[in-house]
Amino acid sequence: MGGRRPHRCARATSVSEALKKIAEGREAELFLLPDGRVLRLVRPGMPRAEERIRLEAAALAAAVEAGAPAPRVYETVVRDGRPGLIMERLEEPDLLTLLGRRPWLVLNIARRTAELHAELHRVDAPAALPRLKEWIRAHLEESDVVPEDLHREALSLLDELPDGDRLCHGDFHPGNIMVGGERPAVVDWTSATRGDPAGDVARTWVLLEASPVPPGAPALLRRLVGIGRGVLLHGYARAYLRRSMIDADRLSRWTQLRAIERLAQDVPGERERLLTLLGR
């Protein structure tokens, strides 16, 4: 990936420029630029969009400089009032799509996901990134959908769990790992923070356990993810724990906290599975 390249300040682009959309997720859309790079724009109405793009650029720069698997950022931009990043284009597929095509590779995909996650967690996070525990606390404070007893439990866990100083992705799962190029690369860094790696692993556990597949995914992939979710989840956890010093009790407490945090985010289609994960 090479060393860090400076990204320029935000500029406005012409609304008349026609761009081809090549991918999308819950938080952003990806467009192909004429020069072969890509433009990643946050979706309209995303809270704190400009701040999130600024922090995403900082996280990516730190990852690239450390040699971790992440794409280069060339500059920040604004288009139609939407903040975004101009980035290196990565080749498809992502690991989730690969799982849909070759479901018998589920354990291999789980292992590769764990290896890349452990590699990211060796990176010192930039001081500019928000602290993971402060990020979680903000989500809890902004929500009114968490039962009172779970809210109290989450605040207690925030007081008990360690802070940490590692680069935490915040949305790490096979759908955000591109594997079509010479080297895998991790995308979608809008939730990057500075904290305890166990908290980031717990976030991945919650996502793999509770999240539906992204919009636009083929029906076959949806069925396969439903069948193989548990195999993927436990294969990932075993592979990661073999490469780290995280103990099971610490990970369990972080998972409880991050499940409550995810409940606070009130993502459509997740509440029932999250409540089951929380023992409700």
N, C-alpha and C positions, 0 to 999 in steps of 0.2 A: 504493500500500500504506500510505502514511502513516508517521509516526514510531513509535518503539518504545513499546510499551505494557508496563508491568511485569507479570510473571507471578507469581502467588502461590505460596506454599510448598505442598508435597505434602499432600494430605488423603486419608483413606480414604473410599471410596464403598461404598454398600450392595451386597452381593452379590446382592440380590434385584431390583435394577434391571434390567429387560429392555431390551437394546440391540440394534439392528439392525446386523449387520455389512454394510458396503458395499464393502469391499475388503480385500485381504490381500497380503502379500509374504513373502519368506523370513524377515524379521526382525520383522515387526509385523503387527497387524490394525487395521483402521479401522472405527469404529462411529459411527453417526449418533446425536446427542443430541437430546432433545426440542426444544431451543431453536434447532436448525439448525446448531450447531457440530459438530465431530467430535472423537472421542476416539481417539487413536492409542496402542495398548498394545503393548509389546514382547511377543514370544512367551515362554511359560514356559521357564525354563531358560537364557535369554540371559545369557552371562557379563557381569559388571559392568553390569547393566541400569540401576541407579539412577544410576551415574556417567555412562553414555552418554546417558540422558535429560537429565540436568543440562547436559551439554556440548552436546547438540542444541539445547536451549532457548537457550543462550548464542550459538551459531552463528546460529540463526534471528533472534534479536534484532539481532545485528550486521548481518545481511543486510538486514532490513527497514529498519533505521535508515539504511543507506546507499542505500536505494532499489533494491536488487537484487531479482530476482524470487523471492520467498519468502513463505510464508503467515505470518500473525500467530500467536503463541502467547499464550494467555490465562492458563493456569496449568498447573502440574505436578500430577499426581494419582497415586493408587495404587488399583488395583481388583483384588480377588482376589490380592493380593500382587504384582501386576504393575505396574511403573512406567509412566507414560504422560504424554501431553500433551493438553490441550484446545486445539484449534486452529481457525482459520478454515477453513470448508469451501471446497474448490475444486471447480470444475465439471469433469466429464469432457468429452472423453477425454484420455488421455495420448498422447504422440507415438508410442509403440509400438503402441497400439491403433489409432491413426489410420493407421499404416503397414500394419497388417493389413487395414484397410478400403479403403485407397487406395494400393496398392503402387507405383503410378507416381509418387508423391510422394517417393520415397526420397531423392533428391538435395536436395529442398527441406527435408525433415526433418533430413537430415545438416547442412545449413547452419544451420537454426534451432537445433539442438543446440549447434553450435560457437559461434554468436553469444551464446547465453545463458551458456555456460560461460565465455567471455571476459569477459562482464559481471560474473559472480561474482568472477572473479580480480582485478578492480579494487578489491575490498573488503579493507581492513585486517582481519586476523583478530583476534578478542579474545585477550588474553594468557592467558585461562583455558584456551583450547583446547590439547590436546596438540600437541607438535611432530610434524610428519609423519614425520620420520626416526625419532623415538622410537617412534611408533605402529607403524611397519614392523618395527623391531628387536624390539618386544614380540611381534609375531606370529611372527617367526622363532624367538625363544627359547622360545615356548610349544609349538612343533611338533617332531615327530620323524619327519615324513614326507618331508622335503626331503633329497635326496642330499647327501652331505657336500661334494662339490666345488661344488655350487650354493649351499650354505649359506655356504661361504667366499667365493664370488664376491659374494654379496649383502652380506656384511659389508664387503668391500672397496669396493663401490659406495656403501654408506652413508657411508664415510669420504671419498669423492671428491666426491659430489654436493652442491650448495649447499643451505642451509637454507631461506631465504625467509620471508616474513611475510604471505603472502596467505591469504585464506579458501579452503580446499580442501574440496570436498564429500565426496569419498571413495567415492561410489556414483552418479556422474553418468552417466546414460544416458537414452535416450528414454522408457523406462517410468516415469521419475521426473519427467517434465516434463508438467504439466497445462496444457492449452491451451483449455479450454472457456469461460473467463471473458474479461473485457476484456483481460487481460494474462496471458501465461504465468507459471507459478510452479513452482519446483522443490521437491520434497518428499523425505522420507527422509534426514534429516541426521545419523543416528546415528554416522556415521564421519567427521564433520567434523574437520579439523585445521588447523594453522597451518604453512604451508610454501611450497615452490617450486611455482608453477602447473604447471610441466612434469611434476612428479610426479603431479599430479591428472589431467592430460591422459593421461599414461601409464596410470593406473588405468582411465580410460574406455576406452582402446585395448584393454587386457587384457580388460575386461568384454565389449566388443563382439566381440572375437575368440573368447573361450572360453566365455562363460556361456550356458547354456540359457535359454529364456524362462521367466518366472515360473510357479509352479504355478497351475493353473486356466485357463491361456491356451487359446483355441480351437485346434483342430487346424490350421485354415487359417493362423492366425497363425504357428504353429510352422513350417509348411512355408515360408511366405513369408520368415520371418527367416532360415531356412537358406539360401534362394536369394539373398537380398539382403544378407547379412551383410557381404560384402566391399565392395559398393558403398557401404553406409552407413558403414562404417569409414573407407574412404579419402576419401569425401566430407567426413566430419566432420573428419578430420585436415587436409586441404587448406584447408578453410574456417577452421579455428582458426588455423593457422600464418600465414595471410594477415593475421590480426588481432593478432598477437603478435610478440614479439622472441625467441621460443624457437628455438634452432637445432636442426637435425635430429640432430646427434650427442648433444646433451644429452637430447633426447627419447628417443633410442634406448637410452641407458644407463638412464634412468628406467624405460623399458618393460621392460627385462631384469630390473631389480630388482623391479618390481611384479608381474611374472609369477612370479618366485620366491616373493614374499610370498603371492600368491594360491594357489600350490601348497601353501604351508605351511598355509593355511586349510582345505585338504582338502575342498573343496566337491564334493558328489556330481555326477558327470557332467562334470567339467571337467578331470580329470587328463591324459587323453590329448591333448586340444587344447593344454593348457598346455605339456606336454613337447614337442609339435611346435613351438609358438611359441618354445621355448627351444632348439630345434635338436637335440632328442633323438629 
